[in-house]
Amino acid sequence: MKTITEETKESVQIDLILREVKNELYLAEKKFPQFPKDFVHQCAIMAEEAGEAVRAANQAQWDNGSLQDLRNEYLQTAAMCVRAINALGTLEYVLIHVDEKTLDRLKKD
């Protein structure tokens, strides 16, 4: 069982990580303001980042790669997961609440 101090340290660490993810998300949205509207391309972007994390993990494990590079790739992957989840919520709302004519127009954009 964890002590209160251990739980507090872990909670603070997670908060710091989430701040880093939020910063990565901000940087990604600034660099690439347009995000695909379809689920497949959103997932592909996230998967591309995950693939870069796998490459960094292999390098860190087997080829003298840095843990900082691995950490950065994890943060970028997490940021794209958040971006896709956020877009999913938006798309879900659109699919439920927008009429067919407007939905057809949105698909063309």
C-alpha positions in Angstrom: 0.0 0.0 0.0 1.3 3.4 -0.9 1.8 6.1 1.7 0.1 9.5 1.3 3.5 11.0 0.5 4.1 8.4 -2.3 0.6 9.0 -3.7 1.2 12.8 -3.6 4.5 12.5 -5.4 2.9 10.3 -8.1 0.0 12.7 -8.5 2.3 15.6 -8.9 4.4 13.7 -11.4 1.3 12.8 -13.4 0.2 16.4 -13.3 3.6 17.5 -14.7 3.4 14.9 -17.4 0.0 16.1 -18.4 1.2 19.6 -18.6 4.0 18.5 -20.9 1.4 16.7 -23.1 -0.7 19.8 -23.2 2.3 21.8 -24.2 3.1 19.3 -27.0 -0.6 19.5 -28.1 -0.3 23.3 -28.3 2.9 23.1 -30.4 1.3 20.6 -32.7 -1.8 22.6 -33.2 0.3 25.7 -33.8 2.5 23.9 -36.4 -0.4 22.0 -38.0 -3.7 23.9 -37.3 -5.7 21.7 -39.6 -6.6 18.2 -38.3 -8.3 15.6 -40.4 -12.1 15.3 -40.0 -12.2 11.5 -40.6 -11.3 8.9 -38.0 -8.9 6.9 -40.1 -6.6 9.8 -40.9 -6.7 11.0 -37.3 -5.7 7.6 -36.1 -3.0 7.4 -38.7 -1.4 10.5 -37.4 -1.5 9.1 -33.9 -0.1 5.8 -35.1 2.7 7.6 -36.9 3.7 9.2 -33.6 3.5 5.8 -31.9 5.7 4.3 -34.6 8.3 7.1 -33.9 8.1 6.1 -30.2 8.7 2.5 -31.1 11.8 3.5 -33.1 13.0 5.7 -30.2 12.4 2.8 -27.8 14.5 0.4 -30.0 17.2 3.0 -30.2 17.2 3.5 -26.4 17.2 -0.2 -25.7 19.6 -1.5 -28.3 21.5 1.4 -30.0 22.6 3.9 -27.4 19.5 6.1 -28.1 18.6 8.7 -25.4 15.8 8.3 -22.9 14.9 12.0 -23.5 14.2 11.2 -27.2 12.0 8.3 -26.1 10.2 10.6 -23.6 9.6 13.2 -26.3 8.1 10.7 -28.6 5.8 9.4 -25.9 4.7 13.0 -25.2 4.1 13.6 -28.9 2.1 10.4 -29.1 0.0 11.3 -26.1 -0.6 14.7 -27.5 -2.0 13.2 -30.8 -4.1 10.8 -28.8 -5.6 13.8 -26.9 -6.1 15.6 -30.2 -7.9 12.7 -31.8 -10.1 12.1 -28.7 -11.0 15.8 -28.7 -11.9 15.7 -32.4 -13.9 12.5 -31.9 -16.0 14.3 -29.3 -16.6 17.1 -31.8 -17.4 14.7 -34.6 -19.7 12.7 -32.4 -21.6 15.9 -31.6 -21.8 16.8 -35.2 -23.1 13.4 -36.2 -25.8 13.5 -33.6 -26.9 17.1 -33.8 -26.3 18.3 -37.4 -28.9 17.8 -40.2 -28.0 15.8 -43.3 -27.6 18.9 -45.6 -25.1 20.5 -43.3 -23.3 17.2 -42.7 -22.9 16.7 -46.5 -21.4 20.2 -46.7 -19.0 19.5 -43.9 -17.8 16.3 -45.5 -16.9 18.3 -48.6 -14.7 20.7 -46.6 
